[in-house]
Amino acid sequence: MTAGRLEDPDYPAYTTGRAAEVLGVQQAFLRALDSAGAVRPQRSAGNHRRYSRRQLAMVVRIRELFDQGHTMASALRIVSLEDDLAAERALTASLRRRLGRRGRQRKDPQPGRPGPQQEG
């Protein structure tokens, strides 16, 4: 196994037993999340579940929502909405950066070309 794989948050490095131990949950909880489609671990050649660090983080988020009294359906909806919001915020930040660069380019005339205030 290369070091790159260990750093990859999507590399399925954790067995069900190890993932349950790391997270402090029962293996049955992880199997229930798989059955519900909340977290779909990859499968080994022997058909054993293998979880990535990203999936473990998702399990933690879902577990926190359960601990707050949410049902599986509401926890999954909340996680989905949080993910959508994060994606939209990232898109908005990217667009703002692009607009900022474009605005600076308009204010700074290119060499040899008159600026907006010099035209006319």
N, C-alpha and C positions, 0 to 999 in steps of 0.2 A: 504494500500500500504506500502510495507516495504522500508526501507532506501536503501537496495540493488538495488531495481528496479530503484530508482531515480538516483543512481550512474551508472547504466547500460546505456552505450551510444546507445544501440539498443532498449531500452524500448520505445514503442510508446506513449509518454506522451503528445504530442501536437496535438490539433485539428487544422484543416485547418485555422480557424480564428486566433487562438493564434499563430500559426507558422507564418502566414502572418504578424501579428502585431510585433512579435519579430524580424523578418527579414526585415521589412519595405518594403514588396512587396504586390502586390494585390493577393487575393485568386485565381483569374483566372490564375495568373502565376504559382502557385503551381499545379492547375488542369492541365494546359498545360504540365508541366513537367511530371505529372503522365501519361497523354495521350501519350506522346512521349516515355514513358518507361525510362526516365532519373532518376526519383525518384519514387519508388513504395511504397507508404505508406501502412501500415497495415490497416485493416478495423475493426471498432468496430462491436458489435453485431447489431447495427442499420445501418450498412454499411457506417458509416462516416469515412473519412480518419483520420489516426492518425500517426503522424510523430515522429521519434526518433531524438535525438541530432545528431547522425551521419548523418542522412538524411538532417537535417537542415544545417550542415556543407557542405554537397554536394551542396545544393541549393545555398549557399553563393559562392562556387567556380564557379558554372555555371553562376550565376548572374554577377560575376566579368568579366567572359569571354564575356558575352553579352554586358556589359558596354564597353568592349574594341572593340566591333564591330563584334564579331564572330557570326556565325549562330548557330542554335541549333545543327546541325550535327557536325560542327567543334568543338563546345564547348564540346559535348559528347566525341568526338574522343580525344581531348586534355586531358580531365579528365581521360579517359581510359588509355591513354599512360602515364600520370603522375602516376596513380595507378600501372601500370605494372613496371615502372621504380623504384618506391618506393619498390615494392616487390622484384625486382632483387637486389637492393642495400642491402636490409635486408638479402637476401640469401647470397650475396657476403660477407657481414660482418660476418655472421654466419660461413661460410666456412673458412674465414681467421682466426677467433678465434680457430676453430677446428685444422687448420693446425699449428697455433702458439702453441697450447697445445701439439700437436704431436711432433713438432720440439723440444720443451723444454724437453719432455720425452726422446727423443733420446739423447740429450746432457747430461742429468742427469742420470747416470747409477743407476740401482737398487742396494740396499745394497747386497754385496756378489757377485755381477756380475761385471766383468771388463767393463770399459767404452770403447768406440771405439778406443781411443788412446792407451789403455793398451793391446789390443788384439795383438796376433801375434807371 
